[in-house]
């Protein structure tokens, strides 16, 4: 049985280096273009940085993937094809795509290039996965985060395509590639504009030390008496602003970056007069406790979410997952989580509860 692979995210050249040095078997990146669904300002790699990334990975005997997972409109399709051509020029090991037009273009023009189906395709059964393989020679499919262990086992048993699952990072309340919540609030599609709840729609208003976080003028969260030494940018960044944790007045006392998303915003229940998360609590996916089960049912690769996160995250997440995977293969029968892993997860995702998502049941 082939050893399960660890695939880590990188939003810049430093993150690529950190992920590789901390145990990732492969790193996935995006180009600085609207062809990927994390098209943030200041994120993703230039052609030259991507070239260095490929060289770094190959020097270590590892792989480098490029994400081209948007659904391009008619006027954007040539940009998508250009990105595919550039990926081939760079010598990447695979491209992660969603749109059928991109798959067809690769098959006709670059048949030697490995195609990985993005989670955005929403491929949740063996029949569609085998369709991708038979028609476009797809070698790997990233499963959506809506399946339980039993369903993943059935899929793995009925396809020869490599099965990749998310192992750590943010969870989404919507079916991959089908989210309309963000589009309803911002007017921009998550599948064409490169991000759900785009940062350009975010607003942080400060008044007498209190900060209101809004998305397109819809308040998602409030922070009471935020420490004046923390600027708004710090309060809105990774790690959040942690103050006055024992307040009893209904205000949230910390702002976690995931609360930027409308589906994870806090809202008042007018009927009950209570405040809570209307759609999705701020939890993070952590599969360390069920890692052995996922490997044993036929999962071929573990994916860490988070190209938009800083390089230190790429390093810590890769190191943590590498330790867990190696621990399993050292003694599969007696595999168990280590207390230090829980501490590391808490550092990476402060104030957020770990979850196995749908893997152990919806």
N, C-alpha and C positions, 0 to 999 in steps of 0.2 A: 504494500500500500504506500502510495506516494505521501510524503510528509506534507501536511497542510501549510500553505503559504501565508505570509503576513504582508498585507498591502497597506501602505500608509500614505496620508495626504501631505501635500506640500504646496504652499501658496507663494513661495519665493525660493531663491537659490539656497539660502541658509537652511530653510526647512528641509529641503532635499538632502543636504549634507547631514543634518541632524537625524533624520529618519533612517538613512542608510547606516550611519555610524552606530545607531542604537538597535539594529536588528531587523529592520524591514527587509523582506525579500524583494519587494517591488515598491516603487513610489509612483503615485499618479499626480499629474500636474495639469494645468490648463494654460492655454496661450492667452496673452493680453488681447482678447477679441471677444465679441459677443457670441462666439461659437460654444461657450460653456456656461453652465448655469451657476457659476459663482463669479460673475463678471463685475467684481467690485473695483473701484478705483484704488490703485496701489496694490492690488492683488494679481496673482498669476505671473507668468514668466515671458520675457522677451525671447526672440529666436536664439540670441546668443546665450542667454542664461539656460534655455532649454538644452542647447547643445552641450554646455558644460555639465548639465544634469545627466544627460545620456552617457557622457564620458565617465563621470563619477560612478554611475551605477554599473556600467559594463566593466570598469576596472576592478570592481569588487565581485564580479560574477553575478550581479543582480540585474533587475529589470526596471525599465522606465516606461510608463504609460502616459498617453495624452488624452484628456477628456474633451470630447467634441460632442456634447450631449444635449445641445439645444435643438429645438424643432425650427429650422430656418424657414422664413417666409421666402417668397419667390425672389425678392430682391437681395436676399441674404445667402442664397444657396451657393453662389460662386465663392463667397468667403469661406463657407464650410469646406468646399472642395479644396480651396487653397490651403486651409489648415491641415487637411489630410495629406496633401502633397508635401507640405513642410515637415510633417511628422515622419513621413517616409524618408525625406532627405536627411533628417536628423538621425535616422536609424533606430527609432523607438521600437519597443518590443510589441506594443499593441496600442490600439485606440479604443476608447470607451465611447460608444455612440448610441443614439436613440432612434434617429430618423432613418427610415428605410432607404431614402434617396442616398444617404451617406453610405449605407451598407452596399447598395448596388454599385455606387461609384468605386468603392474599394475593390469589390469583386472584379469589376471590369478593368480597372487601371492599376491596381496594386494587389493582385491575388495572393502575394506572399505575406501580406500584412495581417496579423492576427486581429480579429474583431471581438471585442467584449461588449455584450449588451448592457447598457446602463440600467440602473434601477428605474430610471424614468420610463422604460418601456413597460413596466408593470408586469413582467413575465412571471406569472404565479402558478404555472402548471407545466407538466412535462410536454404536453402537446405543442404549446406555443414555442417552448425552448427547442424542441426538435424541428419545428418549422424554421426557426432562425438558422439552425445548423444545416438543414437540407437545402435551403434556398440561398443562404448567404455565407455558408461555411463558418458560422460563429463558433468560437472555441470556448467561450466563457459567458456566463450570465450572472449578473448581480441580482439576487432575489430581493423583492420588495419587503419592507419590514411590516408585513401583515400576516405572515405565515407562522404556524407553530411547528414544533420539532417533528411531529408525526407527518405533517404535510411536506416538510422539507425532505424527510426520509423517503417518502413516496416519489418525490420528484427525482432525487438522486438515483433511486433504483431504476428509473425508467428513462434515463437519458445518459449519453456518454459525454455530454457537455460538462465542462468544469463548473461546479457550483460555488459561487462566492456569496457570503452573507456578511451583513454588518455585525461587528463585534463590540464596538465601543463608539460613543459619541451621541449626538442629538437624536431624539426621536421625533417623528412627525405624526400628527394626528390624521393626516390625509393620505389617501392612496397615492403612491408615487405617480407623478405625471398627470394627476387628475385634480389637483388642488384649485378650488375656485375662491377660497376665502380671501387670500391676498389680492387676487385679481378684482374681487368685488370692492375691496377697500381702496386700492390704488389705481385701478383701471389698466394695469399692466399685467400681461400674462406671465406666469412663472415659467412657462416653457419656451418663451421667446425673448424675454427681456433679461434673463440671466440670474434672477434671484427672487425669492419670495420676500415680501415686505421690504422693498428696496430702501437702502439707507438714505437715499435722497428724499424720501418721504418722511423721514424721522425728524422729530423736533423735541428739543430738551429745553423747557422753560423753567427758569429759576426765579423764585420770589420769596424773599425773606428766609433763605436757606432751604426752602422746600423745592423739589424738582418734580415737574410733571413731564412724563414721557408720552409723546403722542405719535400716532401714525396717521398722516393725512388728516390731522385735526381730530382724530379719535383717540382719546386718552386710554393708554394701555396700562399705565402704572404710575404710582406716585411714591416719592421718597420723602419722608418727613424729617426735617432737621438734618439734612445731609451735611457732613463735616465740611466746613468751609475750606479746609486744606485740600479737599478733593475737588478738582475742577469737574465740570459737567462731562468733559471728555473722559475723565477717569471713571466717573460714576457709570458711564455708558459702555465702558470697555470690558474686556475679559477680567473676571475677578470681582467686579462690582464695587459698590460702596457699602461697607458694613459698619453700621452705627446703631446705637440704642436698641439692641436686640430684644429688650424686654418690654417694649412699648405695648400698651393694651388698648390703644385708641383706634384700632382698625387699619392704621397705615402700615404698609409694608416697610420693613426696616433695611432692606437691601435690594439692590437692583442687579439682577443677573442678566448677562447678555442675551440669553434665550428669551427673555421677556420682551424683546423687541418685536417678536412675531405676534401678529394679531391673535393667532390661535392659542397663544400662551399668555395673553394679557389678562390682567385681573379686572373683574367687572362686579358691579353691585347687583345682587338679586333683589329687585324691588319688592317682590312678594315677601321674602323672608328678612330683608334688610341686612343680608350677610354679604361679605366680600369673598370672592374666590376665583379660581380659574374656570372659566365657563366651558372650555373645550378640552384643555390638556394641561395637566400639572407640569411644573418645571422639573422633569425627571430626565435622567440620562441613561442610555443603554449601556449595560455592563454585563457581559456574558462570561466573566471569569468563572463563576460558579457552575456554569453548564458547558464549559469549553470542551470537556471530555465527551459529553453527550453529542455535541455538534460534530466533533471530529469522527466519532464512531458511526454516525448515520450517513457519512459520505460527503460532508462539506469539504471542498478542495481549497478554499481560501477564506481568510478572515479580513474584512475591510474595516479600517478605522475611518470614521467620518471626520471632516473638519479641515478642508483646504483653506477656509477663511480664518482659521485660528493661527496664533503666532508660532514661530519655529520651536519654542520651548515645549509647546504642546505636542508637536510632531515627535520630538525627542522623547518626552516622558511617556506618551501613549505607546510608541513603538517599543521602548524598553520594557514597559510593563507587560505588554502582550507577548513579547519575545520570551520573557522570563516564564510566563504562564505556559506557553506552547512547549518550551524546552522542558519544563517541569513535568508536563504530561508525558512526553516521549521518554523521559528518563525513568518513569515508573507509572505507566498508564493505570494499573490496577489501584494504586494508592494516591492518585492525583487528588489534591484538595487545595483550596485557596489559602493564601498566606495573609496574616493580619496586615503586613506591610503593604500589600496590594490595595487593601481598603483605604489605607492612609493616603496612598498615591492618587487614588480616584477622587478622594475628598479635596486634595490639593488642586487637581485639574478642574474639578467641577464644584467649586465652593457653594454651600447652601443648597445643593441639589441632591435629591434622593436617587440612588441607583435602581435600575429596573431591568428585568429581562425582557421587557417589551411583550410582544405576543408569543414569544417562543414557548412559554409554558402554559399558554392558554390565553384567550382574549378576555 
